[in-house]
């Protein structure tokens, strides 16, 4: 890890040409290592899709216990493991909880479900019960465990407008008995808060005219503006002030990168910690369970790295990084003489996270809660996780677009294979405001196991690499600059001797599915086949459809979706912008398609309208194009049904084998054949 960090500093300091040479040399060295690995055995499709049975592991504030959910089919059990040793004990045999928290004093385990927050007494006291209902007419949500009160949470509720009063927001303190204290009520949406060492509300963040505004809370509840964050700048208050009474934030105000910052009483914002490599946004911030102060800052773009923010924490984090080099680490810290830390170890070659206890005083590590796949537990068949030796490492890659912008992504190559002789599959991510991460991905690993090189581009417009990186797309999401980033990235990969240029395909979901359709439509000489999951065939039409739907509330955070789109140069009310996107869409260019495509859609999708996918498929069929359409009528934008997910992998395997070569796919099971027979609405030439 240290060597990688030092190399990164050299890249940032070097002139562009020198940096590119170092990038290419580093990539070639990594490819040599991958080619020297043993060949991986062929693994059955369903093995890539199993889920972990342990969910939401949380360390108690004193570091003496780890609570977690255990999946048993559709049911969840609640368990507790003592870090001192001994077997775990079951606290509840059934629960609808999806997330666990501890109260600040560790006497209560809090179980959050979509409809309620339940407090479970774990320290011998009685009184377990519902703390508060969630959702409902008040749209009540849990925002944080109270950072100062030992047995309380902070909740936010929205009171809808009526004939007497306008719409209002309330910030509440709710104790374990359900007693509620109103901390602040406002006609503007509350976006954040921070409490001083005495538990008083010290800072409040509101949404004002499309900006996030941080106020100092003065005597009598009066507000004094300190910081205004406009144009989608991110400014998220941490729940507790620092010892000097200053606010702490996750923010990109005054910086291209999202980092930890502090705000003093005069409104001055100063950096506490930022990615030392100068590449990544802040991903995760670990807080002290007793004081609420930030202890660990983690960054996960092309390289995962965590940094301790004080001397003691830094020693512990460095020791963990030495024990688990080049891993994606997530740490929970316990406080007290006997406290241990909970370490989650992840990597592209780990199908499921591994959990370890770390004792900072002794420096000892102990593996705990070795998990078994939930799917296999339901079937009753023993099946270990996929071995690391069979999975591909995600290798960071950088390339320069034709306009000079430096872009990031990953390549995965089959172990023990000459990458120049393998077919190449581009796998753009969804969103588009998202990014590929250095962690396990089922589709990518499945494709590699079938002998394909996989390229995952974080094209401009992606998140995780700073504000300028995201905004540099400038709304050009048709057959324009963003798509050229992906195409130029593929050509760079090929130029590096990775992949057979005669055998290139493209696969993606959501926006990645849209990019897939753009690829086979406008670059048929490059891409020989496309498989698109829940793809919008017309990005402009889909933006307008979302803006009119309730789904817009789930996508845009505090700022209305239409305004977010406008700030990202995608104004849905601008006819010229929408007309340009439509003119460049796969839907408007169906006559140009010369390559086979498979469309996999969902009948209950709230983000990509099924009518648009059906219209696109129908137009292609009328023109005699080679199109297949699979529609799962009951699935949403994400399909969690195991058979439906395996059907997607089967179609991937089948189509890529037909058009890019490689081993023939194994025949589908009877259950899978039945699913395909029910849901395959149009069968192209390869699926008849």
C-alpha positions as CSV (number, residue, x, y, z in Angstrom):
1,X,0.0,0.0,0.0
2,X,2.8,2.5,0.9
3,X,4.5,1.8,-2.5
4,X,1.3,2.5,-4.3
5,X,0.8,5.8,-2.5
6,X,4.4,6.9,-3.2
7,X,3.9,6.0,-6.9
8,X,0.7,8.1,-6.9
9,X,2.5,11.2,-5.6
10,X,4.9,10.8,-8.5
11,X,2.1,10.7,-11.0
12,X,0.6,13.9,-9.6
13,X,3.8,15.7,-9.8
14,X,4.9,14.5,-13.2
15,X,4.2,16.3,-16.5
16,X,1.3,14.7,-18.4
17,X,3.5,12.6,-20.8
18,X,5.7,11.4,-18.0
19,X,2.6,10.5,-15.9
20,X,1.1,8.5,-18.9
21,X,4.4,6.5,-19.3
22,X,4.4,5.6,-15.6
23,X,0.7,4.6,-15.8
24,X,1.4,2.4,-18.8
25,X,4.5,0.8,-17.2
26,X,2.6,0.1,-14.0
27,X,-0.2,-1.5,-16.0
28,X,2.2,-3.7,-17.9
29,X,3.8,-4.9,-14.7
30,X,0.5,-5.8,-13.2
31,X,-0.4,-7.8,-16.4
32,X,2.8,-9.8,-16.1
33,X,1.8,-10.8,-12.5
34,X,-1.7,-11.8,-13.7
35,X,-0.4,-13.9,-16.6
36,X,1.9,-15.8,-14.2
37,X,-1.1,-16.9,-12.0
38,X,-2.6,-20.4,-12.4
39,X,-5.5,-20.8,-14.7
40,X,-8.9,-20.6,-13.0
41,X,-11.3,-23.5,-13.2
42,X,-14.7,-23.0,-14.9
43,X,-17.3,-22.1,-12.2
44,X,-21.0,-22.6,-12.5
45,X,-23.1,-19.6,-13.1
46,X,-25.2,-19.6,-9.9
47,X,-22.0,-19.6,-7.8
48,X,-21.3,-15.9,-8.8
49,X,-24.7,-14.7,-7.5
50,X,-24.9,-15.9,-3.9
51,X,-25.4,-13.4,-1.2
52,X,-23.9,-13.2,2.3
53,X,-26.1,-14.3,5.1
54,X,-24.6,-11.9,7.7
55,X,-25.9,-8.4,7.3
56,X,-25.2,-5.1,9.1
57,X,-22.5,-6.2,11.6
58,X,-22.0,-3.3,14.1
59,X,-19.5,-3.1,17.0
60,X,-20.8,-1.9,20.3
61,X,-19.3,1.5,21.6
62,X,-17.2,-0.3,24.2
63,X,-15.9,-2.8,21.7
64,X,-17.2,-5.8,23.7
65,X,-19.9,-7.1,21.3
66,X,-20.7,-7.4,17.6
67,X,-24.4,-7.4,16.7
68,X,-25.6,-8.6,13.3
69,X,-28.5,-9.8,11.3
70,X,-28.5,-13.4,10.1
71,X,-30.6,-14.0,6.9
72,X,-32.7,-17.2,7.0
73,X,-34.6,-17.1,3.7
74,X,-36.7,-13.9,3.8
75,X,-36.5,-13.8,7.6
76,X,-33.8,-12.0,9.6
77,X,-32.5,-13.2,13.0
78,X,-30.7,-10.8,15.4
79,X,-27.4,-12.2,17.0
80,X,-24.8,-10.9,19.3
81,X,-21.1,-12.1,19.5
82,X,-19.0,-11.3,22.6
83,X,-15.6,-10.1,21.4
84,X,-13.9,-11.7,24.4
85,X,-14.8,-15.2,23.0
86,X,-17.5,-17.8,23.0
87,X,-20.2,-18.6,20.5
88,X,-22.7,-16.0,19.4
89,X,-26.2,-15.9,21.0
90,X,-29.4,-15.3,19.3
91,X,-31.4,-12.3,20.6
92,X,-34.4,-12.4,18.3
93,X,-35.6,-15.3,16.1
94,X,-37.4,-13.0,13.6
95,X,-37.2,-9.4,12.7
96,X,-38.0,-7.1,9.7
97,X,-35.0,-4.9,10.5
98,X,-32.6,-4.0,7.7
99,X,-30.1,-2.0,9.7
100,X,-28.7,-2.1,13.2
101,X,-27.2,0.6,15.5
102,X,-26.1,0.9,19.1
103,X,-27.2,3.6,21.5
104,X,-24.3,5.8,22.6
105,X,-24.0,4.0,26.0
106,X,-24.2,0.5,24.4
107,X,-27.2,-0.6,26.5
108,X,-29.6,-0.7,23.6
109,X,-29.5,-2.3,20.2
110,X,-31.6,-0.4,17.7
111,X,-33.3,-2.2,14.9
112,X,-34.4,-0.1,11.9
113,X,-37.0,-1.4,9.5
114,X,-38.9,0.5,6.8
115,X,-41.8,1.1,9.3
116,X,-40.3,1.4,12.7
117,X,-37.3,1.8,15.0
118,X,-37.2,-0.9,17.7
119,X,-35.0,-0.8,20.9
120,X,-33.7,-4.1,22.1
121,X,-32.4,-4.1,25.7
122,X,-29.0,-6.0,25.8
123,X,-27.5,-5.0,29.1
124,X,-29.9,-6.8,31.4
125,X,-32.5,-4.1,31.7
126,X,-36.1,-4.5,30.6
127,X,-38.2,-2.3,28.4
128,X,-37.6,-3.4,24.8
129,X,-40.1,-2.0,22.4
130,X,-40.9,0.4,19.6
131,X,-39.1,3.7,19.8
132,X,-40.9,5.4,17.0
133,X,-42.7,4.6,13.8
134,X,-41.0,5.5,10.5
135,X,-42.3,6.7,7.1
136,X,-46.0,7.3,7.2
137,X,-47.7,10.6,6.7
138,X,-44.9,12.4,8.5
139,X,-42.2,10.8,6.4
140,X,-40.3,10.3,9.6
141,X,-36.7,9.1,9.3
142,X,-33.8,8.3,11.7
143,X,-30.9,10.6,11.0
144,X,-28.4,9.6,13.6
145,X,-27.8,8.1,17.0
146,X,-27.6,11.0,19.4
147,X,-23.9,11.9,19.7
148,X,-24.3,13.4,23.3
149,X,-27.3,11.7,25.0
150,X,-26.6,8.2,26.1
151,X,-30.0,6.7,25.1
152,X,-31.6,8.7,22.3
153,X,-31.7,9.1,18.5
154,X,-32.2,12.1,16.3
155,X,-35.2,11.9,14.0
156,X,-36.5,14.2,11.2
157,X,-40.1,14.5,10.2
158,X,-42.0,16.4,7.6
159,X,-45.4,17.8,8.5
160,X,-47.5,18.3,5.3
161,X,-49.2,21.6,4.6
162,X,-52.9,22.1,5.5
163,X,-55.3,25.0,5.5
164,X,-53.9,26.3,8.8
165,X,-50.1,25.9,8.4
166,X,-47.6,25.5,5.6
167,X,-45.3,22.5,5.2
168,X,-42.9,22.2,8.1
169,X,-39.9,20.1,9.1
170,X,-39.2,19.1,12.7
171,X,-35.9,17.9,14.2
172,X,-36.6,15.6,17.1
173,X,-34.7,13.9,20.0
174,X,-36.4,10.6,20.8
175,X,-35.3,8.5,23.8
176,X,-35.6,4.7,24.2
177,X,-39.1,5.0,25.8
178,X,-40.4,7.0,22.8
179,X,-40.4,10.4,24.5
180,X,-39.9,13.1,21.9
181,X,-38.4,16.5,22.3
182,X,-38.7,19.0,19.4
183,X,-35.2,20.6,18.9
184,X,-36.1,22.8,15.9
185,X,-39.1,23.4,13.6
186,X,-38.7,25.1,10.3
187,X,-40.6,25.9,7.1
188,X,-37.5,25.1,5.1
189,X,-36.2,21.6,4.7
190,X,-33.7,20.6,7.4
191,X,-30.6,18.9,5.8
192,X,-28.2,18.6,8.7
193,X,-27.4,19.4,12.3
194,X,-24.6,19.4,14.9
195,X,-24.7,19.3,18.7
196,X,-22.2,20.8,21.2
197,X,-20.6,19.0,24.1
198,X,-23.7,19.7,26.3
199,X,-26.2,18.2,23.8
200,X,-27.5,21.6,22.6
201,X,-28.2,22.1,18.9
202,X,-25.3,24.3,17.8
203,X,-25.5,24.2,14.0
204,X,-28.4,23.7,11.6
205,X,-28.3,23.1,7.8
206,X,-31.3,24.0,5.6
207,X,-32.2,23.9,1.9
208,X,-32.5,27.5,0.7
209,X,-33.0,28.4,-3.0
210,X,-31.3,25.3,-4.3
211,X,-28.4,25.8,-1.9
212,X,-27.4,24.0,1.3
213,X,-26.9,26.7,4.0
214,X,-25.2,26.1,7.4
215,X,-26.4,28.3,10.3
216,X,-25.1,28.9,13.8
217,X,-27.9,28.4,16.3
218,X,-27.9,31.3,18.7
219,X,-29.8,32.1,21.9
220,X,-33.5,31.7,21.5
221,X,-33.1,29.4,18.5
222,X,-32.2,32.3,16.2
223,X,-30.1,31.3,13.1
224,X,-27.0,33.1,11.8
225,X,-25.8,32.1,8.3
226,X,-22.2,30.9,8.2
227,X,-21.8,29.0,4.9
228,X,-23.8,28.8,1.7
229,X,-23.2,25.8,-0.6
230,X,-24.7,26.4,-4.0
231,X,-24.7,24.6,-7.3
232,X,-24.8,21.1,-5.9
233,X,-21.7,21.6,-3.7
234,X,-21.8,19.0,-1.0
235,X,-21.8,20.2,2.6
236,X,-22.9,17.6,5.2
237,X,-22.7,18.4,8.9
238,X,-21.3,15.8,11.2
239,X,-23.6,15.3,14.3
240,X,-21.1,16.6,16.9
241,X,-19.0,19.7,17.0
242,X,-15.2,19.5,17.7
243,X,-13.8,20.4,21.2
244,X,-13.4,24.0,20.0
245,X,-17.1,24.2,19.3
246,X,-16.6,24.3,15.5
247,X,-18.8,22.4,13.0
248,X,-17.3,19.5,11.1
249,X,-18.4,18.7,7.6
250,X,-18.0,16.4,4.7
251,X,-17.7,19.0,1.9
252,X,-16.2,20.0,-1.5
253,X,-16.7,23.8,-0.9
254,X,-13.4,25.4,-1.7
255,X,-12.0,22.2,-3.1
256,X,-12.5,20.0,-6.1
257,X,-12.4,16.9,-3.9
258,X,-14.9,15.9,-1.2
259,X,-13.0,15.9,2.1
260,X,-13.3,16.4,5.9
261,X,-13.5,20.1,6.8
262,X,-14.1,22.3,9.8
263,X,-16.2,25.5,10.0
264,X,-15.4,28.2,12.6
265,X,-17.7,30.8,14.0
266,X,-16.8,33.3,11.3
267,X,-17.7,31.0,8.5
268,X,-14.2,30.1,7.5
269,X,-13.9,26.6,6.1
270,X,-10.6,24.7,6.5
271,X,-9.5,21.2,5.5
272,X,-9.1,18.6,8.2
273,X,-8.2,15.8,5.8
274,X,-8.2,15.2,2.0
275,X,-7.1,12.3,-0.2
276,X,-3.2,12.4,-0.1
277,X,-3.2,11.0,-3.6
278,X,-5.2,14.0,-4.9
279,X,-7.5,11.6,-6.8
280,X,-10.5,10.5,-4.8
281,X,-13.5,11.9,-3.0
282,X,-14.0,11.0,0.7
283,X,-15.9,7.8,0.7
284,X,-16.4,6.8,4.4
285,X,-15.8,8.6,7.7
286,X,-15.5,6.6,10.9
287,X,-16.6,8.5,14.0
288,X,-15.6,8.0,17.7
289,X,-18.6,6.1,19.2
290,X,-18.5,8.2,22.4
291,X,-17.6,11.7,21.2
292,X,-18.7,11.7,17.6
293,X,-15.3,13.0,16.4
294,X,-13.9,11.8,13.1
295,X,-11.2,9.1,13.5
296,X,-10.7,7.5,10.1
297,X,-11.1,8.9,6.6
298,X,-11.4,6.4,3.7
299,X,-11.1,7.0,0.0
300,X,-12.0,4.4,-2.7
301,X,-11.6,5.3,-6.3
302,X,-9.1,3.2,-8.2
303,X,-7.2,2.4,-5.0
304,X,-8.7,1.9,-1.6
305,X,-7.0,3.6,1.3
306,X,-7.8,4.5,4.9
307,X,-6.1,7.1,7.1
308,X,-6.2,7.6,10.9
309,X,-6.9,11.2,11.9
310,X,-5.1,11.2,15.2
311,X,-1.9,9.5,16.4
312,X,-3.4,6.5,18.2
313,X,-5.9,5.8,15.4
314,X,-3.2,6.2,12.8
315,X,-1.1,3.5,14.5
316,X,-4.0,1.1,14.5
317,X,-5.0,1.8,10.9
318,X,-1.4,1.4,9.8
319,X,-1.2,-1.9,11.6
320,X,-4.4,-3.1,10.0
321,X,-3.2,-2.1,6.5
322,X,0.1,-4.0,7.1
323,X,-1.9,-7.1,8.1
324,X,-4.2,-6.8,5.1
325,X,-2.2,-5.0,2.3
326,X,-4.0,-3.7,-0.8
327,X,-7.4,-4.5,0.7
328,X,-10.5,-2.3,0.9
329,X,-10.8,-1.9,4.7
330,X,-13.7,-0.7,6.8
331,X,-13.0,-0.3,10.5
332,X,-15.3,0.2,13.5
333,X,-13.7,1.4,16.6
334,X,-14.5,0.5,20.2
335,X,-13.5,2.6,23.2
336,X,-12.3,1.4,26.6
337,X,-9.6,-0.6,28.3
338,X,-10.7,-4.0,26.8
339,X,-12.1,-2.5,23.6
340,X,-11.5,-4.2,20.3
341,X,-12.0,-3.0,16.7
342,X,-14.1,-4.6,14.0
343,X,-12.3,-4.8,10.6
344,X,-14.1,-5.6,7.4
345,X,-11.8,-6.8,4.7
346,X,-12.9,-6.5,1.0
347,X,-11.3,-6.9,-2.3
348,X,-12.1,-7.6,-6.0
349,X,-11.0,-11.2,-5.3
350,X,-13.2,-11.6,-2.2
351,X,-16.8,-12.6,-3.0
352,X,-17.9,-11.7,0.5
353,X,-16.4,-9.4,3.2
354,X,-14.3,-11.1,5.9
355,X,-14.6,-9.9,9.4
356,X,-11.8,-9.7,11.9
357,X,-11.4,-8.4,15.5
358,X,-8.3,-6.4,16.2
359,X,-7.0,-5.7,19.7
360,X,-5.0,-2.4,19.5
361,X,-3.1,-3.1,22.7
362,X,-1.9,-6.5,21.8
363,X,-1.8,-6.1,18.1
364,X,-3.6,-9.4,17.7
365,X,-6.1,-10.3,14.9
366,X,-8.9,-12.9,15.0
367,X,-11.2,-13.9,12.2
368,X,-14.8,-14.0,13.3
369,X,-18.2,-14.8,11.8
370,X,-17.0,-16.8,8.8
371,X,-20.0,-16.5,6.6
372,X,-21.7,-19.0,4.4
373,X,-23.7,-18.0,1.2
374,X,-27.3,-17.3,2.1
375,X,-28.6,-18.9,-1.2
376,X,-26.8,-22.1,-0.4
377,X,-28.2,-22.1,3.2
378,X,-31.7,-21.8,1.8
379,X,-31.1,-24.8,-0.5
380,X,-29.4,-26.7,2.3
381,X,-26.3,-27.5,0.1
382,X,-22.8,-26.7,1.4
383,X,-20.9,-24.4,-0.9
384,X,-17.9,-22.3,0.1
385,X,-17.3,-18.9,-1.3
386,X,-15.4,-18.7,-4.6
387,X,-11.6,-19.1,-4.0
388,X,-9.5,-16.0,-4.4
389,X,-7.2,-17.9,-6.8
390,X,-10.1,-18.2,-9.3
391,X,-11.0,-14.5,-9.3
392,X,-9.5,-11.6,-11.2
393,X,-7.8,-8.7,-9.6
394,X,-9.1,-5.2,-10.5
395,X,-6.1,-3.4,-12.1
396,X,-6.3,0.4,-12.1
397,X,-6.0,2.0,-15.5
398,X,-5.7,5.6,-16.6
399,X,-6.0,6.9,-20.1
400,X,-6.2,10.3,-21.8
401,X,-9.2,11.3,-23.8
402,X,-8.7,13.0,-27.1
403,X,-9.3,16.4,-25.5
404,X,-6.5,15.7,-23.0
405,X,-8.6,14.8,-19.9
406,X,-7.1,12.1,-17.7
407,X,-9.6,9.3,-17.0
408,X,-9.7,6.4,-14.6
409,X,-11.0,2.8,-14.6
410,X,-10.2,-0.8,-14.2
411,X,-9.3,-3.8,-16.2
412,X,-9.8,-7.5,-15.2
413,X,-7.9,-10.2,-17.0
414,X,-8.3,-14.0,-16.7
415,X,-5.6,-15.5,-14.5
416,X,-2.9,-17.3,-16.4
417,X,-4.1,-16.1,-19.8
418,X,-2.4,-14.0,-22.5
419,X,-4.6,-11.0,-22.4
420,X,-3.8,-10.1,-26.0
421,X,-5.5,-13.2,-27.2
422,X,-8.7,-12.9,-25.1
423,X,-11.9,-11.3,-26.2
424,X,-12.6,-7.9,-24.6
425,X,-15.9,-6.8,-23.0
426,X,-16.5,-3.1,-22.0
427,X,-18.7,-2.8,-18.9
428,X,-19.7,0.8,-18.3
429,X,-21.4,1.5,-15.0
430,X,-24.9,2.8,-14.4
431,X,-26.0,6.1,-13.1
432,X,-24.4,7.9,-14.9
433,X,-23.6,9.6,-11.6
434,X,-21.9,6.6,-10.0
435,X,-18.5,4.9,-10.4
436,X,-16.9,1.5,-10.5
437,X,-15.1,0.6,-7.3
438,X,-12.2,-1.7,-6.4
439,X,-14.5,-4.4,-5.1
440,X,-16.0,-7.7,-6.2
441,X,-18.6,-7.5,-9.0
442,X,-20.5,-10.6,-10.0
443,X,-20.9,-9.8,-13.7
444,X,-17.3,-8.8,-14.2
445,X,-16.0,-11.9,-12.4
446,X,-18.3,-14.2,-14.3
447,X,-17.2,-12.7,-17.6
448,X,-13.5,-13.1,-16.7
449,X,-14.2,-16.7,-15.6
450,X,-15.5,-17.3,-19.1
451,X,-12.3,-16.1,-20.6
452,X,-13.0,-12.4,-21.3
453,X,-11.0,-9.4,-20.4
454,X,-13.3,-6.8,-18.8
455,X,-12.8,-3.0,-19.0
456,X,-14.7,-0.8,-16.5
457,X,-14.4,2.8,-17.4
458,X,-15.1,5.7,-15.0
459,X,-15.9,8.1,-17.8
460,X,-16.3,11.8,-17.2
461,X,-19.6,12.4,-15.4
462,X,-18.7,9.7,-12.9
463,X,-18.6,10.4,-9.2
464,X,-15.8,9.6,-6.8
465,X,-13.1,11.6,-8.6
466,X,-14.0,15.1,-7.7
467,X,-16.5,17.8,-8.6
468,X,-14.8,18.8,-11.9
469,X,-14.6,15.2,-13.0
470,X,-18.4,14.9,-12.6
471,X,-19.4,18.3,-14.1
472,X,-17.0,17.9,-17.1
473,X,-19.6,15.8,-18.9
474,X,-21.5,19.1,-19.5
475,X,-24.6,17.2,-20.4
476,X,-23.0,15.5,-23.4
477,X,-24.5,12.0,-22.7
478,X,-25.7,11.2,-26.2
479,X,-23.3,9.9,-28.9
480,X,-20.9,12.6,-27.7
481,X,-18.1,13.3,-25.3
482,X,-19.0,10.8,-22.6
483,X,-19.5,8.0,-25.0
484,X,-16.2,8.9,-26.7
485,X,-14.5,8.5,-23.3
486,X,-15.7,4.9,-23.2
487,X,-14.7,4.2,-26.9
488,X,-11.3,5.8,-26.5
489,X,-10.8,3.9,-23.3
490,X,-11.5,0.6,-25.1
491,X,-9.1,1.6,-27.9
492,X,-6.4,2.5,-25.3
493,X,-6.8,-0.9,-23.6
494,X,-6.4,-2.6,-27.0
495,X,-3.4,-0.5,-27.8
496,X,-1.8,-1.7,-24.6
497,X,-2.0,-5.3,-25.9
498,X,-5.1,-6.2,-23.8
499,X,-7.9,-7.9,-25.7
500,X,-8.3,-9.1,-29.2
501,X,-9.5,-6.1,-31.4
502,X,-11.5,-8.5,-33.6
503,X,-13.6,-9.7,-30.6
504,X,-15.0,-6.8,-28.6
505,X,-18.4,-6.6,-27.0
506,X,-20.2,-4.2,-24.6
507,X,-22.4,-5.0,-21.6
508,X,-24.1,-2.7,-19.1
509,X,-27.1,-1.9,-16.9
510,X,-29.2,1.2,-16.6
511,X,-27.0,4.0,-18.0
512,X,-24.5,1.4,-18.8
513,X,-27.2,-0.3,-20.8
514,X,-27.8,2.9,-22.7
515,X,-24.1,3.2,-23.4
516,X,-24.2,-0.4,-24.6
517,X,-26.9,0.5,-27.2
518,X,-24.9,3.6,-28.2
519,X,-21.8,1.5,-28.7
520,X,-23.4,-1.1,-31.0
521,X,-25.3,1.5,-32.9
522,X,-22.5,4.0,-33.6
523,X,-19.4,1.9,-33.3
524,X,-20.3,-1.4,-35.1
525,X,-16.7,-1.9,-36.3
526,X,-15.5,-2.0,-32.7
527,X,-18.4,-3.6,-30.8
528,X,-19.6,-6.9,-32.3
529,X,-22.5,-7.6,-29.8
530,X,-24.3,-5.8,-27.0
531,X,-26.3,-7.0,-24.0
532,X,-28.2,-4.2,-22.2
533,X,-29.9,-4.6,-18.8
534,X,-32.8,-2.2,-18.0
535,X,-31.5,0.3,-20.7
536,X,-33.2,3.6,-21.5
537,X,-33.1,3.7,-25.4
538,X,-33.7,7.5,-25.3
539,X,-31.9,9.3,-22.4
540,X,-33.7,12.5,-22.9
541,X,-37.1,10.9,-22.9
542,X,-36.2,8.9,-19.7
543,X,-35.0,12.1,-17.9
544,X,-38.4,13.8,-18.6
545,X,-40.2,10.6,-17.5
546,X,-38.3,10.5,-14.2
547,X,-38.8,14.2,-13.6
548,X,-42.6,13.7,-13.7
549,X,-42.6,10.6,-11.5
550,X,-42.3,10.0,-7.7
551,X,-38.9,8.3,-8.4
552,X,-37.5,11.8,-8.8
553,X,-37.7,12.2,-5.0
554,X,-35.4,9.2,-4.5
555,X,-32.7,10.4,-6.9
556,X,-32.0,14.0,-6.2
557,X,-31.6,14.4,-2.4
558,X,-32.4,17.8,-1.2
559,X,-32.7,19.6,-4.5
560,X,-35.5,18.8,-6.9
561,X,-34.6,16.4,-9.7
562,X,-35.4,18.9,-12.5
563,X,-33.0,21.4,-10.9
564,X,-30.3,18.8,-10.5
565,X,-30.6,17.9,-14.1
566,X,-30.4,21.6,-15.1
567,X,-27.3,22.2,-13.0
568,X,-25.8,19.2,-14.8
569,X,-26.5,20.8,-18.2
570,X,-29.5,18.4,-18.8
571,X,-32.4,20.9,-18.5
572,X,-35.5,18.8,-19.2
573,X,-37.4,22.0,-20.2
574,X,-34.7,23.1,-22.7
575,X,-36.0,21.8,-26.1
576,X,-32.7,22.2,-27.8
577,X,-30.9,20.1,-25.2
578,X,-33.5,17.4,-25.2
579,X,-33.7,17.4,-29.0
580,X,-30.0,17.0,-29.3
581,X,-30.0,14.0,-26.9
582,X,-32.9,12.4,-28.7
583,X,-31.3,12.9,-32.1
584,X,-28.2,11.0,-30.8
585,X,-30.2,8.3,-29.0
586,X,-30.3,4.6,-30.0
587,X,-34.1,5.0,-30.4
588,X,-33.8,7.7,-33.1
589,X,-31.1,5.7,-34.9
590,X,-32.6,2.2,-35.0
591,X,-31.9,2.0,-38.8
592,X,-28.2,2.2,-38.1
593,X,-28.0,-0.9,-35.9
594,X,-26.0,-3.7,-37.6
595,X,-25.0,-5.8,-34.5
596,X,-27.1,-8.2,-32.4
597,X,-28.5,-6.8,-29.2
598,X,-30.2,-8.4,-26.2
599,X,-32.5,-6.2,-24.0
600,X,-33.3,-7.3,-20.5
601,X,-36.1,-5.2,-18.9
602,X,-38.4,-5.1,-15.9
603,X,-42.1,-4.6,-15.8
604,X,-42.1,-2.7,-12.5
605,X,-39.1,-0.5,-13.2
606,X,-39.5,3.0,-11.7
607,X,-36.3,4.4,-13.3
608,X,-36.4,3.2,-16.8
609,X,-39.9,3.1,-18.4
610,X,-40.7,-0.3,-19.8
611,X,-42.8,1.3,-22.6
612,X,-39.6,2.9,-24.0
613,X,-37.8,-0.4,-24.1
614,X,-40.7,-2.1,-25.8
615,X,-41.0,0.6,-28.4
616,X,-37.3,0.4,-29.2
617,X,-37.5,-3.4,-29.5
618,X,-40.6,-3.2,-31.7
619,X,-38.9,-0.7,-34.0
620,X,-35.9,-2.9,-34.4
621,X,-38.0,-6.0,-35.1
622,X,-40.0,-4.2,-37.7
623,X,-36.8,-3.3,-39.5
624,X,-35.6,-6.9,-39.3
625,X,-32.8,-6.2,-36.9
626,X,-31.3,-8.9,-34.7
627,X,-32.9,-8.1,-31.4
628,X,-34.0,-10.2,-28.3
629,X,-36.1,-8.9,-25.5
630,X,-36.5,-10.5,-22.1
631,X,-39.0,-8.9,-19.7
632,X,-39.5,-9.9,-16.1
633,X,-43.0,-8.5,-15.4
634,X,-42.7,-8.4,-11.6
635,X,-39.1,-7.0,-11.2
636,X,-38.0,-3.5,-10.5
637,X,-34.9,-1.6,-11.7
638,X,-32.8,-4.0,-9.6
639,X,-33.9,-7.6,-10.0
640,X,-33.1,-9.7,-6.8
641,X,-34.7,-13.0,-7.9
642,X,-31.9,-15.6,-8.1
643,X,-33.3,-17.3,-11.2
644,X,-33.8,-14.0,-13.0
645,X,-30.2,-13.0,-12.2
646,X,-28.9,-16.3,-13.5
647,X,-31.0,-15.9,-16.7
648,X,-29.1,-12.6,-17.3
649,X,-25.7,-14.4,-16.9
650,X,-26.9,-17.2,-19.2
651,X,-27.8,-14.8,-21.9
652,X,-24.5,-13.0,-21.5
653,X,-22.6,-16.3,-21.8
654,X,-24.6,-17.4,-24.7
655,X,-24.3,-14.2,-26.8
656,X,-20.7,-13.6,-26.1
657,X,-19.8,-17.2,-27.0
658,X,-21.7,-16.9,-30.3
659,X,-20.0,-13.6,-31.3
660,X,-16.7,-13.4,-29.5
661,X,-15.8,-17.0,-29.1
662,X,-14.8,-19.0,-26.1
663,X,-16.2,-22.1,-24.5
664,X,-19.8,-23.0,-25.0
665,X,-22.2,-22.2,-22.1
666,X,-23.5,-25.0,-19.9
667,X,-27.1,-25.9,-20.6
668,X,-29.8,-24.1,-18.5
669,X,-31.5,-26.0,-15.7
670,X,-35.2,-26.8,-16.1
671,X,-36.1,-23.9,-13.8
672,X,-34.0,-21.5,-15.9
673,X,-35.5,-22.8,-19.1
674,X,-39.0,-22.2,-17.8
675,X,-38.1,-18.6,-16.8
676,X,-36.7,-17.9,-20.3
677,X,-39.7,-19.5,-22.0
678,X,-42.1,-17.4,-19.9
679,X,-40.3,-14.1,-20.3
680,X,-38.5,-14.1,-23.6
681,X,-40.8,-11.8,-25.6
682,X,-38.7,-11.5,-28.7
683,X,-36.1,-14.2,-29.7
684,X,-33.3,-13.0,-31.9
685,X,-31.4,-15.2,-34.3
686,X,-29.1,-16.6,-31.6
687,X,-31.9,-17.5,-29.2
688,X,-34.4,-19.3,-31.5
